[in-house]
Amino acid sequence: MSKTDSQAAVAMPQKQHCGKIMLVDDDPVFRTITRNYLEAIGHEVVEASDGLEALKMLSDAEPDLVLCDLAMPLLTGMEFTEEIRVEYPSLPVIVISATGEMAEVAKALRMGVKDFLTKPLSDYRHLGEAIEEVLEDNSSSCEQSDFVSRWFRLDDSELDETQEEQELHWHLQHLQQNPNAARELLTALLPEKDSAIGAWRSSYRLLQSASSLPLVFDYTWLMSGQIAFYLVDASSSEKGGVASTLLVRAMFDDYIRRLHHNSVDLKDLARNVEKGMHCAKGAFPVEAVFGGIDLSEGTLSILPAGLDCRWENAEAHYNVAGANKLGENCLSNFMTKDLPLLNSGKLTLNRLGASSFSWEIRLVST
């Protein structure tokens, strides 16, 4: 019996949360070993050899969770995950892949995967724990989601040195100890610099120092006619800037998914993020800002959380003070509401010697 086979056969305690797992991988040996392990700990397993076959099976199989590889024929794991996000937004996905590239990790996270494990699986117990965390997620008192619970419930005291080396190289401990890897991952999570919806155009520019953790920005267009966005200064917390920034991103994405294209409530969004920070291990207060633009009304609202910023249009400019950090009751900060957008507006932020950010929203004549 091979080392991998013997690890897969390690006796495990009966899981409290068992379910139906869809295993999608073009390697039949990996599928067999993984299936044997999953069934041994109480899960039901259905298999697919590629993403296209898996998509055809989903409606009938009704799995509770999907495990998939990235490098597959016909339909790659990334394409498969993107299809799931559109057609089955509540179905959790864990990626298992041999890739170690930060860009691939970041892309998978942007697709909303719950966790990302690297091949070969040196210890199948890590897979069992990841599955348990995801299936337990709905009953979590902290209501955490995505990869949040997996990352922030990691108890370093339970890992020996060998296991630490075998953990995902992009987990928090590694990122905190390797600022270059952290910077690469956070930068890869930034959205496209230019986008559009209808007659509105979005364009941002971000210049950053190569010696510090980056300013992280993300936004999303909503069918309600809004744009929701946030900015986080990952360098504003020496202890947990990486962890906190990744948590903000996960909670923001989860909040947007649960909106179902309704209007964004900035205080409710910030309340959810701060709740996640208080529940999480490794998260610390950071400087941030949340905002929403109502394109139909032509207005902008901003809830500062430690970051000073400036909004300007053709007629005036407005300075917004940062006040309390995110994680330090930013809900008590004054929220600036209904600033005019007119036909264009620009949000700017400067961290002296570290970064310069500008984001322009404009109406393009047709």
LUMBA-273378 format. One record per residue (C-alpha): x, y, z; residue in three letters; residue number from 0. Coordinates in Angstrom, 1 decimal, always signed. Layout:
+--------+--------+--------+------+-----+
!     xx !     yy !     zz ! type ! seq !
+--------+--------+--------+------+-----+
!      X !      Y !      Z !  ALA ! NUM !
...
+--------+--------+--------+------+-----+
END
This chain:
+--------+--------+--------+------+-----+
!     xx !     yy !     zz ! type ! seq !
+--------+--------+--------+------+-----+
!   +0.0 !   +0.0 !   +0.0 !  MET !   0 !
!   +1.4 !   +3.5 !   -0.9 !  SER !   1 !
!   +1.9 !   +6.2 !   +1.6 !  LYS !   2 !
!   -1.1 !   +8.1 !   +0.2 !  THR !   3 !
!   -3.3 !   +5.0 !   +0.4 !  ASP !   4 !
!   -2.3 !   +4.4 !   +4.0 !  SER !   5 !
!   -3.0 !   +8.1 !   +4.9 !  GLN !   6 !
!   -6.4 !   +7.8 !   +3.3 !  ALA !   7 !
!   -7.2 !   +4.8 !   +5.4 !  ALA !   8 !
!   -6.4 !   +6.5 !   +8.7 !  VAL !   9 !
!   -9.2 !   +6.0 !  +11.1 !  ALA !  10 !
!  -11.1 !   +9.1 !  +11.7 !  MET !  11 !
!  -13.7 !  +10.1 !  +14.4 !  PRO !  12 !
!  -17.3 !  +10.0 !  +13.1 !  GLN !  13 !
!  -18.1 !  +13.4 !  +11.6 !  LYS !  14 !
!  -21.0 !  +15.3 !  +13.0 !  GLN !  15 !
!  -21.8 !  +16.8 !   +9.6 !  HIS !  16 !
!  -22.0 !  +14.1 !   +6.9 !  CYS !  17 !
!  -23.4 !  +14.8 !   +3.4 !  GLY !  18 !
!  -23.3 !  +14.0 !   -0.3 !  LYS !  19 !
!  -20.0 !  +15.0 !   -1.9 !  ILE !  20 !
!  -19.5 !  +15.4 !   -5.6 !  MET !  21 !
!  -15.9 !  +14.6 !   -6.5 !  LEU !  22 !
!  -14.8 !  +16.1 !   -9.9 !  VAL !  23 !
!  -11.3 !  +15.1 !  -11.1 !  ASP !  24 !
!   -9.9 !  +13.6 !  -14.3 !  ASP !  25 !
!   -7.5 !  +11.4 !  -12.3 !  ASP !  26 !
!   -9.2 !   +8.0 !  -11.6 !  PRO !  27 !
!   -6.6 !   +7.0 !   -9.0 !  VAL !  28 !
!   -7.1 !  +10.2 !   -7.0 !  PHE !  29 !
!  -10.9 !   +9.8 !   -7.2 !  ARG !  30 !
!  -10.7 !   +6.2 !   -5.9 !  THR !  31 !
!   -8.5 !   +7.0 !   -3.0 !  ILE !  32 !
!  -10.4 !  +10.2 !   -2.1 !  THR !  33 !
!  -13.8 !   +8.4 !   -2.4 !  ARG !  34 !
!  -12.6 !   +5.6 !   -0.1 !  ASN !  35 !
!  -11.6 !   +8.1 !   +2.5 !  TYR !  36 !
!  -14.7 !  +10.2 !   +2.3 !  LEU !  37 !
!  -17.0 !   +7.1 !   +2.5 !  GLU !  38 !
!  -14.9 !   +5.8 !   +5.5 !  ALA !  39 !
!  -15.8 !   +8.9 !   +7.4 !  ILE !  40 !
!  -19.5 !   +8.8 !   +6.6 !  GLY !  41 !
!  -20.0 !  +10.8 !   +3.4 !  HIS !  42 !
!  -21.9 !   +9.7 !   +0.3 !  GLU !  43 !
!  -19.8 !  +10.3 !   -2.8 !  VAL !  44 !
!  -20.7 !  +10.8 !   -6.5 !  VAL !  45 !
!  -18.0 !  +11.1 !   -9.1 !  GLU !  46 !
!  -17.4 !  +13.0 !  -12.4 !  ALA !  47 !
!  -14.3 !  +12.9 !  -14.6 !  SER !  48 !
!  -14.5 !  +16.5 !  -15.8 !  ASP !  49 !
!  -16.4 !  +19.7 !  -15.3 !  GLY !  50 !
!  -18.9 !  +19.2 !  -18.2 !  LEU !  51 !
!  -20.0 !  +15.8 !  -16.9 !  GLU !  52 !
!  -20.3 !  +17.3 !  -13.4 !  ALA !  53 !
!  -22.6 !  +20.1 !  -14.6 !  LEU !  54 !
!  -24.9 !  +17.6 !  -16.3 !  LYS !  55 !
!  -25.1 !  +15.6 !  -13.1 !  MET !  56 !
!  -25.7 !  +18.4 !  -10.6 !  LEU !  57 !
!  -29.4 !  +18.8 !  -10.8 !  SER !  58 !
!  -30.0 !  +15.1 !  -10.3 !  ASP !  59 !
!  -27.2 !  +14.5 !   -7.8 !  ALA !  60 !
!  -28.0 !  +17.4 !   -5.5 !  GLU !  61 !
!  -24.7 !  +17.3 !   -3.6 !  PRO !  62 !
!  -24.1 !  +19.2 !   -0.4 !  ASP !  63 !
!  -20.6 !  +20.1 !   -1.5 !  LEU !  64 !
!  -18.3 !  +19.9 !   -4.5 !  VAL !  65 !
!  -14.6 !  +19.0 !   -4.6 !  LEU !  66 !
!  -12.9 !  +19.7 !   -7.9 !  CYS !  67 !
!   -9.6 !  +19.9 !   -9.6 !  ASP !  68 !
!   -8.5 !  +23.0 !  -11.6 !  LEU !  69 !
!   -6.7 !  +21.3 !  -14.5 !  ALA !  70 !
!   -9.4 !  +19.2 !  -16.3 !  MET !  71 !
!  -10.3 !  +18.6 !  -19.9 !  PRO !  72 !
!  -13.4 !  +19.9 !  -21.7 !  LEU !  73 !
!  -14.3 !  +22.3 !  -18.9 !  LEU !  74 !
!  -11.6 !  +23.5 !  -16.5 !  THR !  75 !
!  -12.1 !  +23.6 !  -12.7 !  GLY !  76 !
!  -12.2 !  +27.4 !  -12.9 !  MET !  77 !
!  -14.8 !  +27.4 !  -15.6 !  GLU !  78 !
!  -16.8 !  +24.8 !  -13.7 !  PHE !  79 !
!  -16.7 !  +26.8 !  -10.5 !  THR !  80 !
!  -17.8 !  +30.0 !  -12.4 !  GLU !  81 !
!  -20.8 !  +28.0 !  -13.8 !  GLU !  82 !
!  -21.7 !  +26.8 !  -10.3 !  ILE !  83 !
!  -21.5 !  +30.4 !   -9.0 !  ARG !  84 !
!  -24.1 !  +31.5 !  -11.5 !  VAL !  85 !
!  -26.4 !  +28.4 !  -11.6 !  GLU !  86 !
!  -26.1 !  +27.2 !   -8.0 !  TYR !  87 !
!  -24.9 !  +30.2 !   -5.9 !  PRO !  88 !
!  -25.5 !  +28.4 !   -2.6 !  SER !  89 !
!  -23.5 !  +25.3 !   -3.4 !  LEU !  90 !
!  -20.1 !  +25.3 !   -1.7 !  PRO !  91 !
!  -17.0 !  +24.3 !   -3.6 !  VAL !  92 !
!  -13.6 !  +23.2 !   -2.3 !  ILE !  93 !
!  -10.8 !  +23.2 !   -4.9 !  VAL !  94 !
!   -8.0 !  +20.6 !   -4.7 !  ILE !  95 !
!   -5.2 !  +21.5 !   -7.2 !  SER !  96 !
!   -1.5 !  +21.1 !   -7.7 !  ALA !  97 !
!   -1.1 !  +24.8 !   -8.6 !  THR !  98 !
!   +0.9 !  +26.9 !   -6.2 !  GLY !  99 !
!   +0.5 !  +30.2 !   -8.1 !  GLU ! 100 !
!   -0.9 !  +33.1 !   -6.1 !  MET ! 101 !
!   -2.8 !  +34.3 !   -9.2 !  ALA ! 102 !
!   -4.6 !  +31.0 !   -9.5 !  GLU ! 103 !
!   -5.4 !  +31.0 !   -5.8 !  VAL ! 104 !
!   -6.7 !  +34.6 !   -6.0 !  ALA ! 105 !
!   -8.8 !  +33.7 !   -9.0 !  LYS ! 106 !
!  -10.4 !  +30.8 !   -7.2 !  ALA ! 107 !
!  -11.1 !  +32.9 !   -4.2 !  LEU ! 108 !
!  -12.8 !  +35.5 !   -6.5 !  ARG ! 109 !
!  -15.0 !  +32.6 !   -7.8 !  MET ! 110 !
!  -16.2 !  +32.2 !   -4.2 !  GLY ! 111 !
!  -14.6 !  +28.8 !   -3.3 !  VAL ! 112 !
!  -14.8 !  +27.8 !   +0.3 !  LYS ! 113 !
!  -11.3 !  +26.5 !   +0.5 !  ASP ! 114 !
!   -8.3 !  +25.7 !   -1.6 !  PHE ! 115 !
!   -6.1 !  +22.5 !   -0.9 !  LEU ! 116 !
!   -2.9 !  +21.6 !   -2.7 !  THR ! 117 !
!   -2.1 !  +18.3 !   -4.3 !  LYS ! 118 !
!   -0.7 !  +15.9 !   -3.3 !  PRO ! 119 !
!   -2.8 !  +15.7 !   -0.1 !  LEU ! 120 !
!   -0.1 !  +14.9 !   +2.4 !  SER ! 121 !
!   -2.7 !  +14.1 !   +5.1 !  ASP ! 122 !
!   -6.3 !  +13.4 !   +4.2 !  TYR ! 123 !
!   -7.4 !  +14.6 !   +7.6 !  ARG ! 124 !
!   -6.9 !  +18.2 !   +6.3 !  HIS ! 125 !
!   -9.5 !  +17.5 !   +3.6 !  LEU ! 126 !
!  -11.9 !  +16.0 !   +6.2 !  GLY ! 127 !
!  -11.5 !  +19.0 !   +8.4 !  GLU ! 128 !
!  -12.1 !  +21.4 !   +5.5 !  ALA ! 129 !
!  -15.3 !  +19.5 !   +4.6 !  ILE ! 130 !
!  -16.5 !  +19.5 !   +8.2 !  GLU ! 131 !
!  -15.9 !  +23.3 !   +8.5 !  GLU ! 132 !
!  -17.9 !  +23.9 !   +5.3 !  VAL ! 133 !
!  -20.8 !  +21.6 !   +6.2 !  LEU ! 134 !
!  -20.9 !  +23.1 !   +9.7 !  GLU ! 135 !
!  -21.0 !  +26.6 !   +8.3 !  ASP ! 136 !
!  -24.8 !  +27.0 !   +8.2 !  ASN ! 137 !
!  -25.1 !  +26.2 !  +11.9 !  SER ! 138 !
!  -22.2 !  +28.4 !  +13.0 !  SER ! 139 !
!  -23.2 !  +30.9 !  +15.6 !  SER ! 140 !
!  -20.9 !  +33.5 !  +14.0 !  CYS ! 141 !
!  -22.6 !  +33.0 !  +10.6 !  GLU ! 142 !
!  -19.2 !  +33.0 !   +8.9 !  GLN ! 143 !
!  -19.0 !  +31.8 !   +5.3 !  SER ! 144 !
!  -16.7 !  +31.1 !   +2.4 !  ASP ! 145 !
!  -13.2 !  +30.3 !   +3.4 !  PHE ! 146 !
!  -13.5 !  +32.5 !   +6.6 !  VAL ! 147 !
!  -14.1 !  +29.7 !   +9.1 !  SER ! 148 !
!  -11.4 !  +27.5 !   +7.7 !  ARG ! 149 !
!   -8.8 !  +30.2 !   +7.9 !  TRP ! 150 !
!   -9.7 !  +31.7 !  +11.2 !  PHE ! 151 !
!  -10.4 !  +28.5 !  +13.2 !  ARG ! 152 !
!   -6.9 !  +27.1 !  +12.5 !  LEU ! 153 !
!   -5.4 !  +26.3 !  +15.9 !  ASP ! 154 !
!   -1.6 !  +26.5 !  +15.4 !  ASP ! 155 !
!   -1.0 !  +24.6 !  +18.7 !  SER ! 156 !
!   -2.5 !  +21.5 !  +17.1 !  GLU ! 157 !
!   +0.0 !  +21.4 !  +14.2 !  LEU ! 158 !
!   +3.5 !  +20.0 !  +14.5 !  ASP ! 159 !
!   +6.3 !  +21.4 !  +12.3 !  GLU ! 160 !
!   +5.9 !  +18.8 !   +9.5 !  THR ! 161 !
!   +2.1 !  +19.5 !   +9.3 !  GLN ! 162 !
!   +2.7 !  +23.3 !   +9.2 !  GLU ! 163 !
!   +5.0 !  +22.8 !   +6.2 !  GLU ! 164 !
!   +2.3 !  +20.7 !   +4.5 !  GLN ! 165 !
!   -0.5 !  +23.3 !   +5.1 !  GLU ! 166 !
!   -1.5 !  +25.5 !   +2.2 !  LEU ! 167 !
!   +1.3 !  +27.8 !   +1.5 !  HIS ! 168 !
!   -1.1 !  +30.7 !   +1.3 !  TRP ! 169 !
!   -2.7 !  +30.2 !   +4.7 !  HIS ! 170 !
!   -2.5 !  +33.0 !   +7.2 !  LEU ! 171 !
!   +0.6 !  +31.9 !   +9.0 !  GLN ! 172 !
!   +2.6 !  +31.7 !   +5.9 !  HIS ! 173 !
!   +1.3 !  +35.0 !   +4.5 !  LEU ! 174 !
!   +2.0 !  +36.8 !   +7.8 !  GLN ! 175 !
!   +5.6 !  +35.5 !   +7.7 !  GLN ! 176 !
!   +6.1 !  +36.1 !   +4.0 !  ASN ! 177 !
!   +5.1 !  +39.7 !   +3.1 !  PRO ! 178 !
!   +6.0 !  +39.2 !   -0.6 !  ASN ! 179 !
!   +3.5 !  +36.3 !   -0.9 !  ALA ! 180 !
!   +0.9 !  +38.3 !   +1.0 !  ALA ! 181 !
!   +1.4 !  +41.3 !   -1.2 !  ARG ! 182 !
!   +1.2 !  +39.1 !   -4.4 !  GLU ! 183 !
!   -2.1 !  +37.5 !   -3.2 !  LEU ! 184 !
!   -3.8 !  +40.7 !   -2.1 !  LEU ! 185 !
!   -2.8 !  +42.5 !   -5.3 !  THR ! 186 !
!   -4.1 !  +39.6 !   -7.4 !  ALA ! 187 !
!   -7.5 !  +40.0 !   -5.8 !  LEU ! 188 !
!   -7.9 !  +43.5 !   -7.2 !  LEU ! 189 !
!  -10.7 !  +43.9 !   -9.8 !  PRO ! 190 !
!  -10.3 !  +44.9 !  -13.5 !  GLU ! 191 !
!   -9.2 !  +48.5 !  -13.7 !  LYS ! 192 !
!  -12.0 !  +49.4 !  -16.3 !  ASP ! 193 !
!  -15.5 !  +48.1 !  -16.5 !  SER ! 194 !
!  -19.0 !  +49.3 !  -17.5 !  ALA ! 195 !
!  -22.7 !  +48.8 !  -17.0 !  ILE ! 196 !
!  -25.1 !  +50.5 !  -19.4 !  GLY ! 197 !
!  -23.9 !  +54.0 !  -20.1 !  ALA ! 198 !
!  -21.8 !  +54.2 !  -16.9 !  TRP ! 199 !
!  -18.1 !  +53.6 !  -16.9 !  ARG ! 200 !
!  -15.8 !  +52.8 !  -14.0 !  SER ! 201 !
!  -12.0 !  +53.3 !  -14.0 !  SER ! 202 !
!   -9.6 !  +53.3 !  -11.2 !  TYR ! 203 !
!   -5.8 !  +53.8 !  -10.8 !  ARG ! 204 !
!   -3.7 !  +52.6 !   -7.9 !  LEU ! 205 !
!   +0.0 !  +53.3 !   -7.3 !  LEU ! 206 !
!   +1.5 !  +51.4 !   -4.5 !  GLN ! 207 !
!   +4.8 !  +51.1 !   -2.7 !  SER ! 208 !
!   +6.5 !  +47.8 !   -3.2 !  ALA ! 209 !
!   +7.8 !  +47.8 !   +0.4 !  SER ! 210 !
!   +4.4 !  +47.6 !   +2.2 !  SER ! 211 !
!   +1.2 !  +45.6 !   +2.1 !  LEU ! 212 !
!   -1.2 !  +47.1 !   -0.4 !  PRO ! 213 !
!   -4.4 !  +49.1 !   -0.3 !  LEU ! 214 !
!   -7.1 !  +46.6 !   -1.4 !  VAL ! 215 !
!  -10.1 !  +47.8 !   -3.4 !  PHE ! 216 !
!  -13.1 !  +46.0 !   -4.7 !  ASP ! 217 !
!  -16.5 !  +46.8 !   -6.1 !  TYR ! 218 !
!  -19.5 !  +45.2 !   -7.6 !  THR ! 219 !
!  -22.3 !  +46.4 !  -10.0 !  TRP ! 220 !
!  -25.8 !  +45.5 !   -8.7 !  LEU ! 221 !
!  -28.9 !  +45.0 !  -10.7 !  MET ! 222 !
!  -30.7 !  +47.5 !   -8.4 !  SER ! 223 !
!  -28.7 !  +50.2 !  -10.1 !  GLY ! 224 !
!  -26.1 !  +50.5 !   -7.4 !  GLN ! 225 !
!  -22.3 !  +50.0 !   -7.0 !  ILE ! 226 !
!  -21.1 !  +48.7 !   -3.7 !  ALA ! 227 !
!  -17.4 !  +49.1 !   -2.8 !  PHE ! 228 !
!  -14.8 !  +49.0 !   -0.1 !  TYR ! 229 !
!  -11.2 !  +50.0 !   +0.5 !  LEU ! 230 !
!   -8.9 !  +48.4 !   +3.1 !  VAL ! 231 !
!   -5.4 !  +49.4 !   +4.0 !  ASP ! 232 !
!   -3.8 !  +46.0 !   +4.7 !  ALA ! 233 !
!   -0.7 !  +47.7 !   +6.1 !  SER ! 234 !
!   -2.7 !  +49.5 !   +8.9 !  SER ! 235 !
!   -2.5 !  +46.5 !  +11.3 !  SER ! 236 !
!   +1.0 !  +45.1 !  +12.0 !  GLU ! 237 !
!   -0.4 !  +41.9 !  +13.5 !  LYS ! 238 !
!   -3.3 !  +41.0 !  +11.3 !  GLY ! 239 !
!   -3.5 !  +43.1 !   +8.3 !  GLY ! 240 !
!   -3.5 !  +40.2 !   +5.9 !  VAL ! 241 !
!   -6.1 !  +38.2 !   +7.9 !  ALA ! 242 !
!   -8.4 !  +41.2 !   +8.3 !  SER ! 243 !
!   -8.2 !  +42.2 !   +4.7 !  THR ! 244 !
!   -9.1 !  +38.7 !   +3.5 !  LEU ! 245 !
!  -11.9 !  +38.5 !   +6.0 !  LEU ! 246 !
!  -13.4 !  +41.9 !   +4.8 !  VAL ! 247 !
!  -13.3 !  +40.6 !   +1.3 !  ARG ! 248 !
!  -15.0 !  +37.3 !   +2.2 !  ALA ! 249 !
!  -17.7 !  +39.0 !   +4.3 !  MET ! 250 !
!  -18.3 !  +41.6 !   +1.6 !  PHE ! 251 !
!  -18.8 !  +39.0 !   -1.1 !  ASP ! 252 !
!  -21.1 !  +37.0 !   +1.2 !  ASP ! 253 !
!  -23.2 !  +40.1 !   +2.0 !  TYR ! 254 !
!  -23.5 !  +40.9 !   -1.7 !  ILE ! 255 !
!  -24.6 !  +37.4 !   -2.6 !  ARG ! 256 !
!  -27.3 !  +37.5 !   +0.1 !  ARG ! 257 !
!  -28.6 !  +40.8 !   -1.1 !  LEU ! 258 !
!  -30.3 !  +39.3 !   -4.1 !  HIS ! 259 !
!  -29.7 !  +42.6 !   -5.9 !  HIS ! 260 !
!  -31.5 !  +44.7 !   -3.3 !  ASN ! 261 !
!  -30.2 !  +48.0 !   -2.0 !  SER ! 262 !
!  -27.0 !  +48.0 !   +0.0 !  VAL ! 263 !
!  -27.2 !  +49.1 !   +3.7 !  ASP ! 264 !
!  -23.7 !  +50.3 !   +4.5 !  LEU ! 265 !
!  -24.2 !  +50.1 !   +8.3 !  LYS ! 266 !
!  -25.6 !  +46.6 !   +8.0 !  ASP ! 267 !
!  -22.6 !  +45.6 !   +5.8 !  LEU ! 268 !
!  -20.1 !  +47.1 !   +8.3 !  ALA ! 269 !
!  -22.0 !  +45.4 !  +11.2 !  ARG ! 270 !
!  -21.6 !  +42.0 !   +9.5 !  ASN ! 271 !
!  -17.9 !  +42.5 !   +8.9 !  VAL ! 272 !
!  -17.2 !  +43.7 !  +12.4 !  GLU ! 273 !
!  -19.2 !  +40.7 !  +13.8 !  LYS ! 274 !
!  -17.0 !  +38.4 !  +11.7 !  GLY ! 275 !
!  -13.8 !  +40.1 !  +13.0 !  MET ! 276 !
!  -14.9 !  +39.6 !  +16.6 !  HIS ! 277 !
!  -15.6 !  +35.9 !  +16.0 !  CYS ! 278 !
!  -12.4 !  +35.4 !  +14.0 !  ALA ! 279 !
!   -9.0 !  +34.4 !  +15.3 !  LYS ! 280 !
!   -6.2 !  +36.4 !  +13.8 !  GLY ! 281 !
!   -8.3 !  +39.5 !  +12.7 !  ALA ! 282 !
!   -7.4 !  +42.9 !  +14.1 !  PHE ! 283 !
!   -8.8 !  +46.4 !  +13.5 !  PRO ! 284 !
!   -7.8 !  +48.0 !  +10.1 !  VAL ! 285 !
!   -8.4 !  +51.2 !   +8.3 !  GLU ! 286 !
!  -11.1 !  +50.9 !   +5.7 !  ALA ! 287 !
!  -14.0 !  +52.7 !   +4.0 !  VAL ! 288 !
!  -17.3 !  +51.3 !   +2.7 !  PHE ! 289 !
!  -19.5 !  +53.0 !   +0.1 !  GLY ! 290 !
!  -22.4 !  +52.8 !   -2.2 !  GLY ! 291 !
!  -23.3 !  +54.6 !   -5.4 !  ILE ! 292 !
!  -26.9 !  +54.9 !   -6.6 !  ASP ! 293 !
!  -26.7 !  +55.4 !  -10.3 !  LEU ! 294 !
!  -30.4 !  +55.9 !  -10.7 !  SER ! 295 !
!  -30.5 !  +58.7 !   -8.1 !  GLU ! 296 !
!  -27.0 !  +60.0 !   -9.0 !  GLY ! 297 !
!  -25.7 !  +59.9 !   -5.4 !  THR ! 298 !
!  -22.9 !  +58.5 !   -3.3 !  LEU ! 299 !
!  -22.9 !  +57.4 !   +0.4 !  SER ! 300 !
!  -19.7 !  +56.7 !   +2.4 !  ILE ! 301 !
!  -19.2 !  +55.0 !   +5.8 !  LEU ! 302 !
!  -15.6 !  +55.7 !   +6.8 !  PRO ! 303 !
!  -13.8 !  +53.2 !   +9.0 !  ALA ! 304 !
!  -10.4 !  +54.7 !   +9.6 !  GLY ! 305 !
!   -9.5 !  +55.9 !   +6.1 !  LEU ! 306 !
!   -9.7 !  +59.5 !   +5.1 !  ASP ! 307 !
!  -11.0 !  +60.0 !   +1.5 !  CYS ! 308 !
!  -12.2 !  +62.7 !   -0.9 !  ARG ! 309 !
!  -15.1 !  +62.9 !   -3.3 !  TRP ! 310 !
!  -15.3 !  +65.4 !   -6.0 !  GLU ! 311 !
!  -17.5 !  +66.2 !   -9.0 !  ASN ! 312 !
!  -17.6 !  +69.1 !  -11.5 !  ALA ! 313 !
!  -19.2 !  +71.5 !   -8.9 !  GLU ! 314 !
!  -17.6 !  +70.7 !   -5.5 !  ALA ! 315 !
!  -15.4 !  +68.4 !   -3.4 !  HIS ! 316 !
!  -16.1 !  +66.7 !   -0.1 !  TYR ! 317 !
!  -13.6 !  +65.5 !   +2.5 !  ASN ! 318 !
!  -14.6 !  +62.4 !   +4.5 !  VAL ! 319 !
!  -12.8 !  +61.8 !   +7.9 !  ALA ! 320 !
!  -11.8 !  +58.3 !   +8.7 !  GLY ! 321 !
!  -12.6 !  +58.3 !  +12.5 !  ALA ! 322 !
!  -12.8 !  +54.8 !  +14.2 !  ASN ! 323 !
!  -11.2 !  +51.9 !  +12.5 !  LYS ! 324 !
!  -13.0 !  +48.8 !  +11.2 !  LEU ! 325 !
!  -13.2 !  +46.5 !  +14.2 !  GLY ! 326 !
!  -13.4 !  +49.4 !  +16.7 !  GLU ! 327 !
!  -17.1 !  +50.2 !  +16.3 !  ASN ! 328 !
!  -17.0 !  +52.0 !  +13.0 !  CYS ! 329 !
!  -20.8 !  +52.1 !  +13.1 !  LEU ! 330 !
!  -20.5 !  +55.1 !  +15.5 !  SER ! 331 !
!  -18.7 !  +57.1 !  +12.7 !  ASN ! 332 !
!  -20.7 !  +59.7 !  +10.8 !  PHE ! 333 !
!  -21.9 !  +58.4 !   +7.5 !  MET ! 334 !
!  -21.9 !  +60.8 !   +4.6 !  THR ! 335 !
!  -25.1 !  +60.3 !   +2.6 !  LYS ! 336 !
!  -26.3 !  +61.3 !   -0.8 !  ASP ! 337 !
!  -23.3 !  +63.2 !   -2.2 !  LEU ! 338 !
!  -24.1 !  +64.3 !   -5.8 !  PRO ! 339 !
!  -22.6 !  +62.2 !   -8.6 !  LEU ! 340 !
!  -23.8 !  +64.4 !  -11.5 !  LEU ! 341 !
!  -22.4 !  +63.0 !  -14.8 !  ASN ! 342 !
!  -19.1 !  +62.0 !  -13.2 !  SER ! 343 !
!  -17.4 !  +61.9 !   -9.9 !  GLY ! 344 !
!  -14.0 !  +60.8 !   -8.5 !  LYS ! 345 !
!  -13.1 !  +59.2 !   -5.2 !  LEU ! 346 !
!   -9.4 !  +59.7 !   -4.2 !  THR ! 347 !
!   -7.2 !  +58.6 !   -1.3 !  LEU ! 348 !
!   -3.6 !  +59.2 !   -0.6 !  ASN ! 349 !
!   -1.3 !  +57.5 !   +1.9 !  ARG ! 350 !
!   +1.8 !  +59.6 !   +2.0 !  LEU ! 351 !
!   +4.8 !  +57.7 !   +0.6 !  GLY ! 352 !
!   +2.8 !  +54.4 !   +0.4 !  ALA ! 353 !
!   -0.1 !  +54.6 !   -2.2 !  SER ! 354 !
!   -2.2 !  +56.9 !   -4.3 !  SER ! 355 !
!   -5.8 !  +55.8 !   -5.3 !  PHE ! 356 !
!   -8.3 !  +57.4 !   -7.6 !  SER ! 357 !
!  -11.6 !  +56.0 !   -8.9 !  TRP ! 358 !
!  -13.8 !  +57.7 !  -11.5 !  GLU ! 359 !
!  -17.4 !  +56.9 !  -12.3 !  ILE ! 360 !
!  -18.7 !  +58.7 !  -15.4 !  ARG ! 361 !
!  -21.7 !  +58.7 !  -17.6 !  LEU ! 362 !
!  -20.8 !  +58.2 !  -21.3 !  VAL ! 363 !
!  -23.0 !  +59.9 !  -23.9 !  SER ! 364 !
!  -24.5 !  +57.5 !  -26.4 !  THR ! 365 !
+--------+--------+--------+------+-----+
END
